[in-house]
Structures are given as structure tokens and as C-alpha cells.
Amino acid sequence: MRKPYLGVAREKASKALELLRKMGLLDASLRPARRGHTVFFPLREELPDEALRALKEALGRVELGEMEFEPRARPAGLRELLAGRIPGELLELVPRSFDVVGDIAIIELPDPLRPYGPEIGRALMEIHRRVRLVLAKGGPIRGDFRLRELVPIAGSGPTETTHREHGCSFRLDVAKVYFSPRLSYEHARVASQARDGEVILDLFAGVGPFPILMARRREVLAYAVDANPWAFHYLAYNVVLNKVRGHVVPLLSDAREAVERGLKGVADRVVMNLPEKAREFLDVACEALRPGGGVIHFYTFAGAPEPEQEAIRALVAGVEEAGRSVKRVLAVRRVRAVGPFRWQVAVDAEVI
């Protein structure tokens, strides 16, 4: 498969591998290649400028380009393992993807597969040896805290786990707080934009992946707000766990109330990862920015035919209603599909 690559001298390969993994840029489905004294690592996509600068700073001379990589040998897929264990006509309904949070797997099963949940869960654990508990989604995400029912189908133990990404550890209970491992790249992408000396405000922080990663990488002060008491509990725990006390300040509060009570005009950068309701809080984000402006990382849901443009229009309209304006859009990207012809979209914008 032809992919973009990062090439480094062989003696710096281990360090490059560690950095690419932490930044969520390595395409782990492909094998690195070696030619002479240079090792080439396959990348998920072209390197953002911020990531390239950080890699050059850490590694010195690097080489960029595109080349063919060989796929890694894969274990048997879930459908292959289930052949003969569930009715053949149901194999096509077995999901191709699922989430792994720490040592817990979470899978969505269509109704016809639910009687075979334990068999599917056991097969999943055969593929992922570190998984000790498999949960099936019992319904859609509901409520202000974005939670859903989770039904155990295989394995054992509590729904509390420790998830690791980008060199950080996050303790959480998957039944009590919202956390998506599919946002790992977003956590790293946004964190790479933070600068020393900035004040960060995460309006919907959850267990802290955005502010904690920023504080691990830069000298920042981050206010992390969440209204879910369990999220706040784990957020405070993770601040200590990741050694960022004094750099990340957990706040148990509604986002609007937190800004009203003391965070007006303090932030250089605001993170708004609550796509269901972020549009309703754009006035809050604008109020939290310094008088001279700053950057908003805005997440929303948008549909075909132009989800990126729909998301930008929503951001611009909300900012203008709040009495500010978007000076320029820094980046816009589809984060993930959330339904037929509908996506979660991220927009980074400079607001004045």
C-alpha cells in the first residue's frame, strides 16, 4: 500500500517510533521499511506542520515522501473466527470495528446477533488477548453526560479501567463517563497546537484527554470543566496520575456557569468537544477568550453534501451572534462518521 512516510537514520528509529505512536501519526497496519541506514515509517496522513516541526526538533534531519509498504500479518478476523460458531447468514452482520478502552472492549450488536453475544465476545477476546471484559452497547447515547447502557457479554471484572494514549494514562469507568478512543488523533492534533504560556479552557473536559496532554507537552495553564460528577472524579485523579497538578485545574460545573463565575476573558484557546450541543455554547467560548481573541477548537455534527462547510457556517454564525468574528479558519476535518451521510467535524478557527 502506498503511504506517506517519515524516514530517519537507523540509530534514531526507536525514538522516532515512540514519538509517532504518541502523536497518533503511525500507520500500525503497515510494516516499516529499511534501506541501508535509513528506516521509513508509514504515516496515517501527511504530517501537519506543527508535528513536523516537533519531530525535526527531536530527531534532527528527517526525510518525507511516499512509498509502498507491506501490510503486517494480521490475526484471524472476528468474522473468520465466528465461522461455524454462529449461523452463516449472520456473519455479515458482525461488526468490523469496535472500541477498546484500556482492557475493555465495547461492541455494537444488531438485534439478530444479540443471542450470540457471549460467543462473539469470546471470539473478540481471542483476537485481543489483553481484553478482559467485553460489553455490548445497549442503546443510543443519552442525556447531558453522553452515556449509554452497556451489557456484559464475555469476560469479567469491573467497568473501571486505565486507558493509555500518547504517553498519558486515563483512569475511567466506561459505564459512568463518556470516552472515545477514536478521538486519539484529535487529542494529539489539538495538543500539538498549544504554545508555552497559554491559558487553555476545555468546556467539556470529560476525564481530561485534551488538557492533560497539552499540559504534558507544554507549559500551559488549563481549566478543565465538566458537569458530570464521575467525570470530575476521574479528571481530578488523572491530573495527579499524569503529574500535571498546578497546570490542569479541574472544575465541577456547567460550562456556562464556570465562565460566568470567573473565567471571562482569560483564555487563549478554547476546546469545545461536545458535538451535540457545542453550537449552543459558542457565546460562552467567545466570552471566555481574551479581549484580543484566540483560538476555538469547535466540534459539531454535520451532514452531506458539504459537512465541512456546514460546520464552518455554524461556527461563524455563532461567533458573530456573540459579537466577535472569525478572522480565519485554521483547519477543518471530518473526525468520524456517526451515521449515513453524517459526520463529526472539527473546525479550528482564530477568533477576534
Secondary structure, DSSP 8 states (H G I E B T S, - for coil): -EEEEEEEEGGGHHHHHHHHHHTT-B-TTB--EEETTEEEEEBSS---HHHHHHHHHHHSS-EEEEEE--B------HHHHHBTTB-GGGGGGS-S--EEETTEEEE---GGGGGGHHHHHHHHHHH-TT--EEEEE-S--BTTTTB--EEEEEE-S-SEEEEEETTEEEEEETTTS---GGGHHHHHHHHTT--TT-EEEETT-TTSHHHHHHHHHS--EEEEEES-HHHHHHHHHHHHHTT-BTTEEEEES-HHHHIIIIITT-BSEEEE--TTTGGGGHHHHHHHB-TT-EEEEEEEEEESS-HHHHHHHHHHHHHHHTT--EEEEEEEEEEEEEETTEEEEEEEEEE-
